[in-house]
Amino acid sequence: VHIVESGGGLVQPGGSVRLTCSVSGLTFSRIAMSWFRQAPGKERERVASITSTGGNAYYGDSVEGRVTISRDNAKNTVYLQMDSLIPEDTAVYYCKAMGDRDYWGQGTQVTVSS
């Protein structure tokens, strides 16, 4: 199983970023996916989740209304669109695949700063 996140970087407050998570080695269309994040000195927190078909999504309270999770099962890819970014969104963002067990990617850094 191989999970690769991309799309992070330095973003100004109020800006947007789109993270991408590419998955291989799993039957992607049958598994739920999640994005988590971990800021320095803080516990890892769930940002968003999406069901296998993309029909339902969950969002954490800290990002509700500013984040959209989506997926393309034809491309084995899940996305996280983040808008109206604030410095508190600075973290390493991880993708998790919930298959026979949980599989994690290596993460992508998002830094929100002017």
JOMO-V689762 format. One record per run of one state. SS is the DSSP state (helix for helix, strand for strand, loop for the rest). FROM is the first residue (numbers start at 1). TO is the last residue. If there is no record, write none. Layout:
# JOMO-V689762
SS_FROM_TO / SS_FROM_TO
This chain:
# JOMO-V689762
loop_1_1 / strand_2_6 / loop_7_8 / strand_9_11 / loop_12_16 / strand_17_24 / loop_25_27 / helix_28_30 / loop_31_31 / strand_32_38 / loop_39_44 / strand_45_50 / loop_51_56 / strand_57_59 / loop_60_66 / strand_67_72 / loop_73_76 / strand_77_82 / loop_83_86 / helix_87_89 / loop_90_90 / strand_91_98 / loop_99_101 / strand_102_104 / loop_105_107 / strand_108_112 / loop_113_114
